[in-house]
Amino acid sequence: MVPARGRVVVVLLVAFILGISFPGASQSPQAQLNETPSAWFVELASAPLADVDATFTAAQRQNYRGRLAAERQAFRNAARTAGVTFRERRSFDILFNGLSIDVAPRHLAALWRTPGGKALWPVLTFSLPPTTTMPKPELSTALAMTGADIAQSELGYTGAGIRVAVMDTGIDYHHPDLGGCFGPGCRVATGWDFVGDAFNADSTSPGYNPTPAPDPDPDDCQGHGTHVAGIVGANGNFATGGARGVAPGVTFGAYRVFGCDGSTFADIMIAAMERALADNMHILNMSIGSAFQWPQYPTGAASDRLVNKGMVVVASIGNSGTNGVYSSSSPGVGSKVIGVASYDNSHVALTVFTISPDDTQIGYGNAAAAPPAPTSGSLPMSRTGTVTTLDDACSPLAPGSHSGKAVLIRRGGCTFHTKALNAQNAGAAAVVLYNHVPGRFSPTVAGTPAITIPVVAISDTEGALIDTRLAAGPVTMTWTSQTGTFINPTGGLISSFSSYGLSPDLALKPDIGAPGGLIRSTYPLAKGGYATISGTSMSSPHVAGGAALLLQARPRTPSQIMNTILQNSADPKNWWGGSPPGSTAFLDNVHRQGAGMLDIPGAILSKTKIEPGKLSLGESEAGPATRTLWIENNGPAPVTYDLSHAPALSTGGSTFTPSFFTGFASVAFSAPSVTVPAGGTASVNVTITANPALPDRSQYGGYIVFTPQGGGQVYRVPYAGFKGDYQSILVLNPTPFGFPWLAKLIGPSFFNQPTGATFTLTGDDIPYILVHLDHQVRRLRMEVFEANTGRAEGRALEVNYVGRNSAATSFFALPWDGMTMRGINLRTVPNGQYGIKLSVQKALGDDNNPAHWETWTSPVITLARP
């Protein structure tokens, strides 16, 4: 039995593209998320306007929009004729052709069968990462990591004249660092609130309210968007504690798609994209994403169309690093979107407490969902374990055992809420959490009951220092209002949360990286004015700001070329592993950091452009990959470049918990060097061969390096590929629960029916196929056959571009409503005995190659309608 956790009805396309995980059995070690969207994109057959209007006159544009409107109306009519009851949410014709609708789950199969539809896509729910507020940490060090400080102070660029759209929670335009006003002449010059304060698309939240209430005021009551905007272009005074962003002269458009709390929907995002296009924004930043996606998902496809229309689109690649490879997010996986990975900030300035006997300063961050630490007063300290305790304070502590003390607790073994609650119940006056791995972290102690004492987080080394002193005798800690600047041990390395590529079509993702771990920026004035947040949400606006500086310096730069220029000049960083972190000589995975750290002065001052800006090699099954690189010299003199190869670490093994390998590829060049005349071009062929010793199904990569003879700027082109036969990845991988299942939904739980079952097709009494996908699939199909004769009855379901499951224990539930399609003919299957053949076509698989499909046949399904 697998609990469904609530009333789960038809889930059709829910998780396939979305990657939502339904709840595992009660014995599962990992909590699962059960969301059953009733909102869907219906994509219609004709191309959206953005794909075809490049040469249209105004009259032709209007005529084409009329044609698309007629197509939408024809679909509405056909759906109602088929008995499909739905509520239309939005209609689109510019970046997407179709509708978003709410539809009863029982009607989803009929919706799939309605003529005129090209594809169904779930309207995904997009959530924001948790935030942690810390007073006065560093933004200046993050700017130095990308050279934004040099671009401003030495090159004189601020992004003036560049319009940057921020699609997020809005912007607190009252903030003096962001201009202090809204409207023409202000820094936040335009925008729109698509949702209203009370909107919250998270159906698991107590404040769930999926009904938008749009208005023209995009003010921010959540904080995330103000933080993002500050990174892009705050213009405060460092000396007085203000924030200064990457491009402090840009003009903002604020497109609010989140309420004060919770999540948003993908269709609202596309509506905001269309408005940003109408407002003639130069750059769009989306610090938003949904993991495990194909580039074809509507937010990714719409973003690509924006780039085609001249807008630079930058998006976070996602915070699913702990979910393994192929975990990148849409819209960041869009083929023309600049998907951004996160590196940790090199320094962080933190409020400090001191410890006896010598008043050593300890920098800390407040845990989310706990009262903030005081700025004065002293407490005796105690501890519940040591630096080797694996589950420190995970079990209840004796009542009164830590009464009135600040308790030192090591991270790991259970949730932060559990640790804090156990200390609180033991009488603690405060909790000091320290890391069990190098570096700092941003915990949350959200949970029930609420934590009512201060909880702060410190680094592993600081925790070990306090532990040593407690072992030697009493220690007193004193809260202060002082701040100190601390080196971050993981500074300049990929953040632990940053998502891996490759994209499921083996495109190289992410594209580039920037600082995103522990970034201080503006925050709503009502929430303190400044905050430190970690996430690829914070790295993306660094790149958006960098693009603004480049556009100011080189205003004719095409949107399609921006990614190439930034990638050519980026600086790859070492692997995060080793002790201390980053101490190895190996470069980090290309499919984790892309081209490397954003280098803004390098991009602005570059005189050479190398295309393509990245090499996606695909699978190595066919042998070595040969690619041609074109070098364009825009300088006043010829340049000769020596060619070399810098390999990066590979990943292999489990999709969910990858291992790391040194099995470097070999690279051969058509010539050892290439001379490019002034104002001219040249080419070189590069042949890349996967290392035969590398385990099959690994992802490998490295960098083609162009070093100018006589000195000057070095340029790079990243490459990545898949070792072996991509279709050898097992999709229907055995799981702890033995999926696939034929299942019944009884009350709140799914029950396996390994010997078959009878269904009345009344209410929830319909057959479900529970399936776990270890990898994204190109096509998923359910076909019905007569059990006794094997006669084909038709197709029950087919969906394209299906996302993988997020964890080894998660699954998707596919219902059958007793109807099938034969070609275009709809058929009601009579009562009787049937089977379902589940087929999945592997990513990049060939329709006609049986080896590229996996199948499973259900036990006998008996239909017994009353």
N, C-alpha and C positions, 0 to 999 in steps of 0.2 A: 504494500500500500504506500502511495505517495500522497501526502496532503496537498490539496490545491490551495489551501490558505484562503478561504473565502469562496464565494460563488464564482467559479471560473466557467465561462461559457465558451463560445467558439473563438479560437485564437488564430485561425487561418494564417494570415501573414505576419502576425504580431511580432514574433521574435526573429523571424527568418532574416529580415533585413536589419531589424533593430538590434538583435543580439540580446534581447531581454531574457533573463533566466527565470523560469518558473521554479517553485519551491521544491526542494528535494525531500526525500523521506526524513522522518524525524531523527533518524540516526546519522544523517548527513552532518559532517563536521563544519560545513559552510552554509551559513544562512543564505537563502535564495530570495530573489525578488519576484513577486507575482504582480504583473501589471497586464491588464487586458484592455488595450485601447479599443475604443469604438469609433475612432476617427481615422480616415483614410484619404490618401491622395488617389484620385482617379486620373491617370494620365491618358490623354486622348491621342488619336492617330497622327494628326498634323503637327508639323514643327512649330514651336513657339515663335513669336514675332522676332525675337532677338536673333534667331538663326537665319532669317531670310530677308530682313529689311535693310540690308546695307546699301542697296541701290534703289530703294523704294522712293517714289514721290509721296507727298502727303496724302494724295488721293489713293494711291496704291496701298499705303499703310492702313488707311481707314477701311478700305475694302477687305484687306486681309483680316483685320480685326473683326469685321462683320462675319467673315467666313468662320473664324474660330468661335465666335459667339453662337452661330448657328450649329456648329458641331457640338458645343456644350449643351445646347437646348435639345438636340436630337438624342443625346445620351440621357438627359433627364427624362425625356418622354419614354425612351426604351426601358429605363429602370422602373418607372412607375407602371408601365404596361406589364412588366415581369413581376409586379407585386412587391418591389423593393421599397420599403419605407425609409426615408433618410431626411436629414436636415442639412442643408448646404451651409457650410461655414464660410468659404471664400472661393472665388473663381480667379483664374490666372490666364494670361495670354502672352505676357512679355518674356519672362524667364522660364516659364513652365506653362504647358498647355493642358488645362484640365481644371478639376475641382478638388476641394477638400470637403469632406462630408462626415457627419455623424450618422452611423447606421447601426441598427440592432444587430447583435452578433449572429442571430439566426438567419439574417439576410446576406451575410458576407459571401457565401458560396454563390448565391444568385447574382450578387453584384459582380463577382468575378466572371460570370457567364454572360453578362449584359453586352450586347453588340455595341461596337464603337470604342470600347476601352482598349488601350494599348497595354497598360500595366496598372496594377494596384500596388501602392506603397503605404505602409503604416505612417501616420503622422506621428513622428517620434516625439517623445518628451525629452527636452534638453535641460539638464540640471547644472547648477553652479557648484564649484568646490567650496568646502567650508573655509572660513576666513579666521585669521588670528590677528588681533590688534596688538601692536607693540609701539611704544612711544619712541620716536626719533631714530629709527634705524637708518642705514645708509641707502641712498639712491645714487649718490655720486660715484660710489665704487662700481655699481652696475653699469653706469654710463661709461666709465673708464674701460670696462671689459670689452665693449664694442667700439671704442674710439669715438663715441658720440661727443665726449667732452672736447676732443681735438677738432672734430668737425665744426663745433660751435665756436670755440675760442681761437683756433688757428686758421681754419678755413672760412669762418664767418658765416656759416649757414645755420638757419633757424627753422626752416620749413615755411617761411613767409610766403603767402600766396597759394599754399597747398591746402586743399579741403579734405579732411579726414573724417570719414563716417565711423562712428563707434556704435555698433549694434550690441546692446547690452542691457543693463538695468537702468539706463539713463545716465545723466551727468548732473551732479550738483553744481550748476552754473553759478550759484551764489558764492562758491569758493573763490577767494581772491587769487589763488594760484591758477584758476581756470577762467579768469576774466571778470567774474562778479555779476554777470548779467546774461540775458538770453534774447536773441533776436538780431536783426540786421545791425551791423556795427559792433556786435559783441564777438568774443572768441567762440562761444557756442552760438553760432549764427542761425542755425536752423535745426529742425528735428521734429519728431512726432512720438507721442506715447500711444502705442498700439494696444495697450492692455489695461491700464489703470492700476492703482495701488493695491486693490484687493485681489487681483488676479493671481492664481496659483494653479498650475497644471499638474501638480504632484498629487495623484489620487490617494497616496498613502499619508498625506499630511492632514492634520486637523483643520488647517485653513484652506482645504481644497476648494477652489472656486474657478472652474475652467471657462467662465464667461468673460470675455474681454469687455472693457469699458473704455474705449479709446478717447483721447483728448489731445489738444495741441501742446501740452506742457510736458516735456520729457525729463522733468526733475527726477532725481535719484533718491529713493528712500531705503535702498538695500545696501549699496556701497561698492559693489564689484565694478560697475561701469565707471564710476568716478575714479576708482583706483587705476583702471585701464587707461582712461583718458589722461590721467596725470603722467603715466609712463610715456604715452605718446608725446605729450606736449605741455605739461605744467610749466608755468613761468613764475615760480616763487623764488624767494631769496634763501639760499642755503644758510647764510650766516644767521638768519633769524628763525631757522627751523622750518622754512618752507621747502617745497619740492620743485625741482626743475627737471623736466622730462627731456626726451631725446630731441624733439623738434619743437621748442617753446614758442615758435611763431606761427604754427598752423592754425587754421580755422576749423572748428568742429561742426559736424552734424551729429546730433544725438538721436538715436533710433531705439526707443525703449521697448523691449520685448519681454521683460520680466516685471512682475509686481514687486511689492516690498519683500516678499518671501517666495520660496518655492521655485517652480520650473516653468518652462515655456514650451510651445509647440512648434514643429518644423514649418507649418503653413504660415504662422505669424512671421517667422524668419524670412520666408520668401517674400511676403508682403513688404517687409522692411527693406529687403534688397531692391525690390522694384522702386520703392520710394527714394532710396539713396541714388539709384540710377537717374530718376527724374530730377533730383536735386543737383545733378552734375558733380557728384563727389569724385575726387581723384583716387582716393584710397578707401577701402573698407577693411576695418579690423573686426573680426569675429572671434572673441575669446570664448567660444562655445563649441561643443562637439558631442557626438554620439559615437561610441566605440564600435569596432568590428565591422566597419562599413565598406561597401564597394564605392568606387568613384561615381557610379551611376545613380546613387541615391539622390533624390530631388534637390537637397541643399547643395550637394557637390556639383550636380549638373547645372543648377542655376548660377552658382558661383563661377563656373567656367564661362558661362554666357556673359557674365559681367566683365570678365577679362577680355573677351572678344569685343565687347562694346567700349573698351578703353580704360576700364577701372582696374587698378591693382588690388587684388584680394589677398588678404593675409588672415590665417586662421590658426588657432592652437591645434596641435596634433593629438592632444589628449593626455589624460593623467592615468592611463591604464597600464603603466609599466609593470605592475605586479601581476597582470593578467597574461603576460607573455607576448610572443611575437604575433604579427598580423592583428594588432590591437589598435591601430590608428583610427582616428575619428573623422567623420564627415561633419563639416565641409572641408576639413584640412586635407583629406585624401583626393579632393578634386584634382583632375590632371593639370589644370592651369592655376590652381590655388597654391600659394606659398604656405606650406604646412610647417609649423615651427615647433621644434623641440625645446626643452628647458635645460639650462645649466644652473647650478647653484651660484649665488652671489659670492664674491670673493671675501667680503667683509659684512659684518652686521653690527650696528650700534644698538645696544640694548640697555634698558634700565637694569640696574645692578642691586643686589643685596651683598652684604659683606659677611664674612665668617671670622670668628675668633681663631687664634689669638692675635692675628696680625692684620685684620681688616682686609683680607684678600677679596677683591671684587669678583663676583660671579654674575655673569650676564644671563638674563632670563627672559622668557616670553610667557605671557599669560595664556593658559589653556582656554579654548573656547568653551562657553557654557558654564564657566565658573566665575565667581566674583573676582574683580581685579585685585591684584595684590596691593596692600597699603604702601604708602611712601615713607612711613616711619614706624618705629616700634621694633622690639626684639623678641625672639622666641628661642628656647632651647631646641636643639635638633635631636632626632632619633633616626634609627633605620630599621627596616624590616627584613633585610637580606644583605647580600654582599655583591661585589661586582661579578660573581660567577653564578648567582642565583638566577635560574631560568624563568621562574614564575613568581617573581617577587610580589607579595601582597595580593596574590590571586585568590587566596583562601581567607575567610573571615579572621580578623584579629581579635584578641581578647579584649572585651570591653574595658575601657579606661587605660589600656596598656600604653597609649601614646597621648594621654590627656595633656592638652595645652602645648603640644610640641609641633614643630615643622618636621614632617616625616619624609625622609629620603627613600625613594622607591625606584628601582630599576625598571626600565621599559621591557615589555615582552611577556608572553604567556597568556595574557587576557587583555580585555579592553581597558582603556584608561579610566573609563567610568567605574569599572569594577575595582580597580586599585584605589581610586580616590574615595569611593564609597566605603570600602573596608577601613581605610584610614579614618575617615570621618566618623564611622560608627565606633572606632576605638578611641574617640575623643580628640583626634588631631585638630590643631588650629590652622594648619596649612599642609600642603603636599608639595614636595619638590621631586619631579620626575626627571630622571636622567637617561640619556640614550644608551642603548646596548650595542650600537654600531657608531662608527666615527661620525661626528657632525651634530648639527642641531635639528630639531623637528618641531612641528606645530600640532600639538594634540588637541583633541576635543573630548570633554567629559560629559557630553550630552547624554541624557538618559533619565530613567525614572527609578527611584526618586532623584530629585535634582541635587546637585552638589552645591553646598552652601558655604564652603570654605575656599580660600584662594588656592589655586593649583597652578604651579609654574613649571616650565620646562627648561632644562639646562643641557649642556653637551655631555658626552661620555667622559671626557677628561675631567671636567669640573665635578661630575658625579663621583668619579674615582678619587679625586682629591678629598672631597668631603667624607667619603667612606673611610679613607685612610685616617683622617683626623678623628672620626668617631671611634674607630678601632683603638685609638690611642688615648681617648678621654673625651670629656664633655666639649661640645661645640655650640656656640651661640651664633645665630644669624640675625642680622639687622637689616630691615627694609630701608631703602633710601629712595630719593627722587633723582639720583644721579644717573647719568648714562655713560657708557664706555663703548669703545669700538673694539670689536673682536675679530680676529682672523677666523674665517670659516674653513674647517679642515677639508670640506668637500667643495670649496670654491673653485669654479672653473671646470667642474666635472659635471657630467650629465646627472640631472636630478633623478632620484630613485623612482619618482612617480611618472617620469616622462615615457610616453608610449613608444613601442617598437613598430616598425614596418615589417616587412614590405607591405605594400597594398596587395589585396588579394589578386590583382591582375599582374603582380610582380613588378609594378612600377616602384621606383625608388622613393620612398617616403620614410621619414620627414625630409623636407628639402634643406633646411638650415636650422640652426639653433641660436638662442640668445638667453640672457639671464632671466630666470623665472623663479628660482628658489630664494625665498627671503628677500622680497623686493618691497621697499617702502615707497609709498606714493600717496597721493591725495585720497581723502575719504570724506563722506558727507560731514559738513560742519556739525550737524546734530549728533554725530557719532565720534566726535573728537578731532576731525579734520585730517588725520593721517593714520595709516595703518600699514602693517607689513603682511603680505599675503604671498603664498607660494603656489605655483601652478604654471602649466603652459599657457594659461590665461594671461600670465604676466610676461612671458617671453614673446608672445605674438605682438603686443604693442611696441616692443623694442624694435621689431622688424618693420612694423607699420611706420614708426617714426623715422627709422633709417631710410625707408623708401621715400618719405617726404623730403628728407634732406637731399637725397639723390635727385628727386624730381625738381627741386629748386635749383640745384647745381646744373642739371641737364634736363631741361623741361621737355625736350622732344623725345625722351625715352619711351618707347612703346610699352604698354602694359604687359604684352606677351614676352618681353625681353627682360623685365625687371628681375625675375627670379634668376636668370642666367648670370646677369651682372653681379648680383649679390653672392651667388654660389661661387663664381670664379675667384672671388677675393676672400672668401671665408677661410677660417683657420681651424682645421680639425684638432680635437683635443684627445688626450690620453684616456685610456679605459679607467673607469671608476674603481676597479678592483685593486687588490694589493694592499699592503700595510706599510706606511700610511696610504690612504686612498690616492689613486693616481700615480703611485710610485713606479708602476711598470712602464716599460718603454713601448707598449702596444697602443696603437690608436683604437679608440672606442668604435663600436660597430657603426658602419655607415648607415645601416637601417635603423639606427637609434639617434644619431646626431646629424644625419644628412651631410651637407657640405662642410659643416663645422660651425664655429662661432662667427656670428655676424661681425664683419669688419667694415665699418661705415666709411672711414677715410680711404681705405683700400678701394672700395667700390667707387667713391666719388672721383678719386685720382686715377683710376684705371684708364689705360690707353689701349688695352687689348681686350677683346671679347672672344671667348671660345664657345662654339656651339656644336652640339647641344651642351647645355650647362650641367647635365647629368646623364649617365648611361645606365639604363635599365636593361640588363642583359637577358632577363628571362631564365629559362631552365637550361642547364648545361647538357641535357640528354643528347642533343644533336652535335655536341662537340664544342670547340672553341668559338668564341663570339668575336667577330671582327666588326669594328665600327670606325667611321670616318669622323674626325674632328676638324672643324673649320676655324682657323685663327684669323681674326681681323685686327689689323694694326691701325689705330687712329692717331698714332703719334707722328712726329715730324721726321723721324729717321727709321731706317730698317732695324729690325730686332731679330737676333738669332736666339732661339730657345733650345736649351738642352732638355731632353725628355727623360723622365724617370718615373718610378712607381713607388708609392708609399702604401703598403698593405695595412688593413685593419683587421681586428679580430672578427671571427665568424661566430654564429650561434647555431646550435643544433640540439637534437634530443627532443624533449617534450615541448609542445607548443606552449603549454601553460607555465612551465618552469625551465626555460632554455639553459643549456650549458654553453660554455665559451671555448673556442678552439683557435689555434694558431695556424691552421691549415691554409696558408696564404696562396692566393692565385698567382700564376705567372703571367707576365705581360711582355709582349714583343711589339716593337714599333717598326713601321716601314722605313724609318730612318732614325738615327740617334738624335738628330737635331733638325730644326726647321727654321728657315729664315723667312720672315714676313716683311715685305717692302712697306715703306711708309705709305699710309693710305690704301694699302692693298690687303689681299688675303692669301692664305696658303692652307694646305690641308696635310694631315698625317693620318695614316691608318694605324689603329691600335687593335691588337689581337690579345684577348684575355682568356686564359684557360683555367678552369677550376682545378684546384689541387685534387688529384685522384685519391689521396689519402684522407681527405676531408670526409666525414660521415655523410652518407646520402641524406637528402632532405635538410641540409644545412643552408643557411643564408650567409653569403660571403661578400666581401667588398674591399674597397681601397680607393686610392686617389691617383689619377694621372697628373704628374707635376710638370709644369713648364717653368724652367729657371732661366732667366735671361743671362746670356754671356756678358760679363763685365759688370754685373750687378743690376739691381732694380727690382721691381715688384714681381713676386712669384705668383703664378696662377695655378688653379687646380680644377680638375673635373672629377667628381666622385662617381664611382660605379658600384653596382651591387647586382647580385644574381643568386640563383637557386642552384644548388649542387644536385645533379641527378634528374630524375623524372618527377616533375611536379605532381603529376597525376598518381604517383605512388603513395601520396599521403592518404592514409585511411581516414575516411570521413565518418562512417558509421562505426566508430571505434567502440569496442566493449567498454562499459562503464561499471561502476560499483553496483548499479541497479539493473544491469542487464538489458538496457534499452537496445533496440526499439521494443515497445510494448503495444499490444492491443489493450486498451484500457476503458474502464467504466468510470464515470464521475458519479460518486455516491456521496451526497452531502458535500463536505468540504474537501474530499480526498479522491485521488485517482487510484483505482485498483487494477492490478495486472490481471489479464484474462488469457493465460498461456494456453488453455485448451479450448478457447473460443467462448462466445457469449451471445445472448439474445438481446436485441434492442427494439424498443417500440417506436423510436424516433419521436417520442412525445416529450416535450420539455427538454431536460438535460440528458435524457436517456438516448444518447446517440454515441456511436463508436468514436473513440479517439485513438490516434496513433501517436504515441509518445516517442520522440526521437531526439537523440543527442548528436550534434554535429561538431566534430573536432576541428573542422576547417570550413571556411566559406565555400559555398557551392554556386556554380553557374545556374543550375536549374534543379528544382525539386518537383517531383511529379508523383501523383497518386492515381493508380489505375485500378478499376474494379473488374473482377472476373467472376463468372459463375463457378461456385466451388466444385460442383460435381462434374461438369463438362469442360471447365477451363475456358468457356466462351467469353470473349471480351465484351464487357458491358459499357465501356467508355471511360473517360477521364473524370476523376472527381475533383482534381485540383492540380494546378501547375503554377509555380511562382519562380521568378528569376532573381538572380543576384542576391542570394541568401547569405546573411552573416553567420559567422560561427558562434557557438556558445561561449559564454564568458568564463566558464569554469568546467572542470571535468565532471562535476556532479549535476550540472544544469541541463535542461531539456526544453523542447518545444512540444506543444500539444496541437495536433492537426485533426480537425473533426471531419466527419463525413455525414452529409444530411440526406442521403438516400437518392441523390440526383447525380447524373453523369452527363458529360458532353461527348457526342460523336461528331467530330468536325464542328459544324455550327448548329447541330441539332441537339436540343435539350431533351433528356429522357428521365422519367421517373422509374427507378428500378423497382419491380414488384417484390412483394414479400418472397423470401427464399433464403438460400444460403450462398454467401459470397466470400471472396477474399479480396484483400487490397495488396497490390504490389507497389511498394514504395521504391522509387528510383531517385538517385541523386547524381547529377552530372558534375564531375569535379571541375574546379576552377581552371579556366583556359582549356577545358576538355573539348574533344571532337565529338560532335553529335553521333557520328557513325562508327566510332571506335568503342566496342564493348568494354575494353579495358579502362575506359574513362568514365564508366558508370559503376555505381554500387547499388545493389538491390536488396530488398528484404520483403518477405511475403508474410502476411498476417495469418494468425489462426482464423478459423471459420467464423464469419459474422452472420448471424441469423437475424434477418429483418422480420419482425412480427408486429406490423402495425395493427392496432385494435380495429 
